[in-house]
């Protein structure tokens, strides 16, 4: 998959590396701004089962 993306990016190696960095930054931004807040209520992280005995 990564080699397919690398082959289809325009430019030489430096331009491809810069575009790859921009793509990764955009994906991380979308995940943190939209996907993770949407999925947080669906995840069981607040279900604590430890008793204080």
N, C-alpha and C positions, 0 to 999 in steps of 0.2 A: 504494500500500500504506500509506504513512504517513498519507495523508489519511483512509483508511478507519479506521485505528486511532484517529486524532484524533477523528473523528466519533462513534465508539462509546465513547469514554471519558466517564464521567459528570462533571458539574460545569461550572463556568465555566472561563475560560482559565487562571487560576492553578492551579486544582485539576488540570486536564488536564496542565499543564506539570509539576506535581509528580508526578503519576502516570506521565507519560512518563519522567521522570528515574528513578523507582523501577523501571520496566520495563527501561530501558536498563542500570541497575546490576545488576539480577537476571540479565539475559542475559550481561553481562560476567562476573559471578561464576560462573555455570554453565559458561561457556566455559573460564575459567581453572582451575576446580576439577575439572572432569570431562572435558570434550571434548579440550582440548589435551594433558593428560597421557596420555589414551588414544591419541591420534593420534601422539604423539612417536616411539614406536618404529617407526612405519610410514613416517616421513619420512626422506629421505636426507641430512640435514644433517651427519651425522658421517662421511660418505664424502668424505674429503679426497683430491684428486688432484694436489696440488702437490708436486713433487719438489724436493729440496734439491740442485740440481746447480750 
